[in-house]
């Protein structure tokens, strides 16, 4: 009986050793297959990228051409509308400048007269205020005399 058990152990051991080896080989096969497919997919990505770059370049060129056309049209329109507007503004500025210069000397003289009158009025009011304050404040002699009289009373 003991011999039977010993002879059957190597058969089981070889089957148990086969499974990990199969798993390892399956992993290698998956890695090899993934590498082959990734090379093929990578090649497709490169080809697609080259095609897309060409399309994008054509699109950018067309867009740039269209934008230049629009900018040219808008700039022509702006220049045609700007020139008359500029002339009108300059005419109005010149007319305003003439009218302001004509009245400026008179206005300055009027303001100068108003300033002189205000200054004279201010000096008069200040002089009156100082006079009132002098009248309201008694002199020192009068204050000391009143104190002496109240002290003796």
C-alpha positions as CSV (number, residue, x, y, z in Angstrom):
1,X,0.0,0.0,0.0
2,X,2.7,2.4,0.7
3,X,4.3,1.8,-2.6
4,X,1.1,2.6,-4.4
5,X,0.9,6.0,-2.8
6,X,4.4,6.9,-3.7
7,X,3.9,5.9,-7.3
8,X,0.7,8.0,-7.6
9,X,2.2,11.2,-6.1
10,X,4.5,12.0,-9.1
11,X,1.5,11.9,-11.5
12,X,-0.4,14.4,-9.3
13,X,2.7,16.6,-8.9
14,X,3.2,16.8,-12.7
15,X,-0.4,17.9,-13.2
16,X,-0.1,20.5,-10.5
17,X,3.1,21.7,-12.1
18,X,1.4,22.0,-15.5
19,X,-1.3,24.5,-14.5
20,X,1.0,27.3,-13.4
21,X,3.0,26.8,-16.5
22,X,-0.2,27.0,-18.6
23,X,-1.2,30.2,-16.9
24,X,2.3,31.7,-17.5
25,X,2.2,30.8,-21.2
26,X,-1.3,32.3,-21.5
27,X,0.0,35.5,-20.0
28,X,2.9,35.5,-22.5
29,X,0.4,34.9,-25.3
30,X,-1.8,37.7,-24.2
31,X,1.2,40.1,-24.0
32,X,2.4,39.0,-27.5
33,X,-1.1,39.4,-29.0
34,X,-1.6,42.9,-27.3
35,X,1.8,44.0,-28.7
36,X,0.9,42.9,-32.2
37,X,-2.5,44.6,-32.0
38,X,-1.1,47.8,-30.5
39,X,1.4,48.1,-33.3
40,X,-1.4,47.7,-35.8
41,X,-3.7,50.2,-33.9
42,X,-0.8,52.6,-33.5
43,X,-0.2,52.5,-37.3
44,X,-3.9,53.3,-37.9
45,X,-3.7,56.2,-35.4
46,X,-0.7,57.6,-37.3
47,X,-2.4,57.3,-40.6
48,X,-5.6,58.9,-39.3
49,X,-3.5,61.7,-37.7
50,X,-1.8,62.5,-41.0
51,X,-5.2,62.7,-42.8
52,X,-6.7,64.8,-40.0
53,X,-3.7,67.2,-40.1
54,X,-4.2,67.7,-43.9
55,X,-7.9,68.4,-43.3
56,X,-7.2,70.8,-40.5
57,X,-4.6,72.6,-42.5
58,X,-7.1,73.1,-45.4
59,X,-9.8,74.2,-43.0
60,X,-7.4,76.8,-41.3
61,X,-6.3,78.1,-44.7
62,X,-9.9,78.5,-45.9
63,X,-10.9,80.2,-42.6
64,X,-8.0,82.6,-42.8
65,X,-8.9,83.5,-46.4
66,X,-12.5,84.1,-45.4
67,X,-11.5,86.2,-42.4
68,X,-9.1,88.4,-44.5
69,X,-12.0,89.0,-46.9
70,X,-14.3,90.1,-44.2
71,X,-11.7,92.3,-42.6
72,X,-10.9,94.0,-45.9
73,X,-14.6,94.7,-46.5
74,X,-15.2,96.0,-43.0
75,X,-12.1,98.2,-43.1
76,X,-13.2,99.7,-46.5
77,X,-16.7,100.4,-45.1
78,X,-15.2,102.0,-41.9
79,X,-12.8,104.2,-43.9
80,X,-15.7,105.4,-46.2
81,X,-17.8,106.3,-43.2
82,X,-15.0,107.7,-41.1
83,X,-13.8,110.4,-43.4
84,X,-17.1,112.4,-43.6
85,X,-17.6,111.9,-39.9
86,X,-14.1,113.2,-39.2
87,X,-14.7,116.3,-41.4
88,X,-18.0,117.0,-39.7
89,X,-16.4,116.8,-36.2
90,X,-13.5,119.0,-37.2
91,X,-15.9,121.7,-38.6
92,X,-17.9,121.6,-35.3
93,X,-14.8,121.9,-33.2
94,X,-13.5,124.9,-35.2
95,X,-16.9,126.6,-34.8
96,X,-17.0,125.9,-31.1
97,X,-13.5,127.1,-30.7
98,X,-14.3,130.4,-32.4
99,X,-17.4,131.0,-30.2
100,X,-15.5,130.1,-27.0
101,X,-12.6,132.4,-27.9
102,X,-14.9,135.3,-28.7
103,X,-16.7,135.1,-25.3
104,X,-13.7,134.1,-23.2
105,X,-12.3,137.7,-22.9
106,X,-15.6,139.1,-21.9
107,X,-16.2,136.3,-19.4
108,X,-12.8,136.7,-17.9
109,X,-13.3,140.5,-17.5
110,X,-16.7,139.8,-15.8
111,X,-15.2,137.2,-13.5
112,X,-12.4,139.7,-12.5
113,X,-15.0,142.3,-11.7
114,X,-17.0,139.9,-9.6
115,X,-13.9,138.9,-7.7
116,X,-13.0,142.5,-6.9
117,X,-16.5,143.2,-5.7
118,X,-16.5,140.0,-3.6
119,X,-13.1,140.9,-2.1
120,X,-14.3,144.4,-1.3
121,X,-17.5,143.1,0.4
122,X,-15.5,140.5,2.3
123,X,-13.1,143.3,3.6
124,X,-16.0,145.4,4.6
125,X,-17.7,142.6,6.5
126,X,-14.5,141.6,8.2
127,X,-13.9,145.3,9.3
128,X,-17.4,145.5,10.7
129,X,-16.9,142.2,12.6
130,X,-13.7,143.4,14.1
131,X,-15.3,146.7,15.2
132,X,-18.1,144.9,16.8
133,X,-15.7,142.6,18.6
134,X,-13.7,145.6,19.9
135,X,-16.9,147.2,21.2
136,X,-18.1,144.0,22.9
137,X,-14.8,143.3,24.6
138,X,-14.2,145.8,27.5
139,X,-10.7,147.1,28.1
140,X,-8.5,145.9,31.0
141,X,-8.9,149.1,33.0
142,X,-12.6,148.9,33.0
143,X,-12.5,145.2,34.1
144,X,-10.1,146.0,37.0
145,X,-12.1,149.0,38.1
146,X,-15.3,147.0,38.2
147,X,-13.7,144.3,40.3
148,X,-12.4,146.8,42.8
149,X,-15.7,148.4,43.2
150,X,-17.5,145.1,43.7
151,X,-14.9,144.0,46.3
152,X,-15.4,147.1,48.4
153,X,-19.1,147.0,48.2
